[in-house]
Amino acid sequence: MADETAQETPADRRRRRDRFLRALNEARAVRNRVRPQQARAARMRRAIHLRTFSW
């Protein structure tokens, strides 16, 4: 596995990352459709966190 990573080009890495991010976004969308109340609560927690976060 270390050999594959060593020979991986930046383009390969971007493609793999894009594929992962698409799958992640799709999984989040499915979860949000299945559990809307949980998704709403998570959005509210995130909003509170962002409002109270101090740089």
PLY file of the C-alpha trace (Angstrom):
ply
format ascii 1.0
element vertex 55
property float x
property float y
property float z
element edge 54
property int vertex1
property int vertex2
end_header
0.00 0.00 0.00
2.86 2.39 0.74
4.18 1.72 -2.76
0.86 2.79 -4.31
0.84 6.03 -2.33
4.42 6.82 -3.30
3.59 6.51 -7.02
0.29 8.39 -6.79
0.20 11.57 -8.86
-1.49 14.75 -7.65
-4.20 14.21 -10.29
-4.88 10.70 -8.92
-5.09 12.09 -5.43
-7.55 14.81 -6.53
-9.72 12.23 -8.31
-9.73 9.97 -5.26
-10.53 12.92 -2.99
-13.34 14.10 -5.29
-14.82 10.61 -5.32
-14.66 10.44 -1.52
-16.23 13.89 -1.07
-19.07 13.04 -3.49
-19.81 9.85 -1.56
-19.65 11.75 1.74
-22.07 14.44 0.53
-24.43 11.78 -0.83
-24.35 9.92 2.50
-25.10 13.15 4.38
-28.01 13.92 2.06
-29.48 10.45 2.58
-29.08 10.76 6.36
-30.74 14.17 6.33
-33.72 12.79 4.39
-34.07 9.79 6.69
-33.65 11.70 9.98
-34.80 15.30 9.35
-35.17 16.17 13.04
-31.63 15.02 13.78
-30.36 16.99 10.77
-32.15 20.13 11.97
-30.70 19.76 15.46
-27.21 19.34 13.98
-27.68 22.50 11.89
-28.77 24.42 14.99
-25.77 23.18 17.01
-23.45 24.16 14.17
-25.01 27.63 13.91
-24.63 28.19 17.65
-21.04 26.99 17.51
-20.23 29.36 14.63
-21.96 32.29 16.36
-20.11 31.78 19.62
-16.74 30.78 18.16
-14.01 33.27 18.90
-11.02 33.67 16.60
0 1
1 2
2 3
3 4
4 5
5 6
6 7
7 8
8 9
9 10
10 11
11 12
12 13
13 14
14 15
15 16
16 17
17 18
18 19
19 20
20 21
21 22
22 23
23 24
24 25
25 26
26 27
27 28
28 29
29 30
30 31
31 32
32 33
33 34
34 35
35 36
36 37
37 38
38 39
39 40
40 41
41 42
42 43
43 44
44 45
45 46
46 47
47 48
48 49
49 50
50 51
51 52
52 53
53 54
